[in-house]
Amino acid sequence: MKSLLAAVALVALAPLAGAQELKIGYVNSERVLREAAPAKAAQAKLEAEFSKREKELSDQAAKLKAAADKLEKDGPTLGESERSRRQRELVDQDREFQRKRREFQEDLNQRRNEELASVVERANRVIKQIFDQEKYDLVLQEVVFAGPRVDITDKVLKVLNAPAGAGK
């Protein structure tokens, strides 16, 4: 849909191109979110924030698997009531584990979205700054194809990766 809008915008601006050269830029958003220092810092922050819970879940999964293996191994020698009791315990533990894993994933996704929104907002300010300073007519972020002549991603990354205050 965005590509269609970009094409329509270019067709609409085509008559203007005859009067003067149209200055167009393109920013690879995916690359910015992968390579920009603020994006890397956000990723490190998330890893630090969630690594303990992730390890706890991993440990809990290992314990659950060990208990299931033990039940499978001991199953033939157990009485029916003991085997049923252990199976119920395993099901309850698995249900609790799945709940915790779901909560972890939801919390992680929410925090990732918050952190990425901050990075995107900052990147958009930098793009606007470059747009104004270098007098672009149009800057696109989502395109099907863009040649290196219009790609300003490196300029955006340079400003984003500059030490705080240096890009202002």
N, C-alpha and C positions, 0 to 999 in steps of 0.2 A: 504494500500500500504506500509506504514512504517513497519507494522507488518510482511509483506511478506519479505521486505528487511532485517529486523532483523533476520528472520528465515534463509534466504539465507546466511547472514553473519555468523550465528552460525554454519551452515552446513559447510561452507568454512573453518571455524576456528577449526572444530572438529578434524582434524588430528593433530593440534598443541596441543590439550588437552592431548593427550597421552604422549607427551614429557614433559609437565609441566602443573601444575594447571592453568587454565584460570581464571583470576580475572575479574568478571563482576559486574557492578553496574547498578542500575535502579533509575531514579528520576521521581517522580510523578509531572509533570509540573503543572497540574491543582491544586494540593495541594499547590505547591510553590506560584502560582499566587493568591491563596486564603489566605494563612497563613503568607507569608513573610511580614516583617515590611515595606519594600519598596513598596510592592503591596498595603498594607493597607494605607500607606501614599499617594500613587497615587490616590486611591479611595477617600480619604478625600479631597484631593486637587481638584479633579473633582467635588465633591459635593459642595464644597465652591464656585468654579468657576461658576457652572451652577445652583445653587439653586435659585438665584434671577430670572433668566429667566424662570425657571420651575414654580415658584410661579406666575409670571406674566401670563404665559400660562394657568395655572390652574384658575386664577382669570378671565381671558378672556373667558375661557370655561364656567365658572359659569354664567357670564354675558350673554353670548350667549344663554345658556339654559334658563335663566330667560326671556330673550326677546322672545324666541320661545314659552315658556309657556304663556307669556302675550298675544302674538299674537293669540295663540290657544284659550285662554279664551275670548279675546276681539273680535275675528274674526267674530262671528255672528252679532255683533252690528255695525261693521264698514262698511262704504261704499265700493263698489268694488274698486274704485281707491285708497283709503287709504289702504285697505288690500293688494292690489298688490304692492303698494309702500313699505309697511313694509316687505312684503315677499322678494322683491328685495334687500332691505337693509340687511335683515337677510342672504340671499344667499351671498351677497358681504362680509359681516362680517365673515361668515363661511369660505369662500374662503381665506380671509386674515388670519384667524386663522389657517387653514390647512397649508398655506404657511409658517407661522411662526413656526408651530410645526415641519414641515419637515426640515426647516433650523436648528432649535434647535437640532433635532435628528442627522442631518448630522454633525453639529459642535461637538456635544457630542461624536459621534462615532469616528470622526477624532482625537479628543483630547485623547479619551480612547486608541485608537490604538497607539498614540505617547507615552503616559505614559506606556502602557504595553510593548511596544518595549524597552523602557529604563529598565524596570524591568527584562525582558527576557534577555537582553544583560548582565545585572549585574549578574543574576542567572547563565548564561552560563560561565561567567568568574569564578564564584565560583566553578561550576562543573569542569571546566578545572583545577582549582587549586587543588581540591580534587583528580582528576584523576592523576595529576602529582605527588602530594605528597604521595599518597597511592599506586602508581604504578598499576593503573587499566589497563587492556587490552582493555576493552570495557565498555562504559557507554551508556545506552539506556534511552530515555525519553518516547517513546510511545511503549507500549507492551500490549499484550492481558492479560497475567498473569505474575506476578512476586512474588516470595516468599519474606518473610521479611529478609532473609539472604542477599539478593542482593540489598534491598531497602536502598539507601543512602539519601533519601529525608530529613530525620531528620538532617543529617550532613550539607546538603545544607542550610536548614532553620536556623540552629544554626549560621552559618557564616553570612547569610543575616540579621538575627535578632540581631547580635552583634552590640554594639555601633560603630559608624563610626570610622574607623581606627583600631579597635580591631581585625578584621578578616584578616588584611593584613600582 
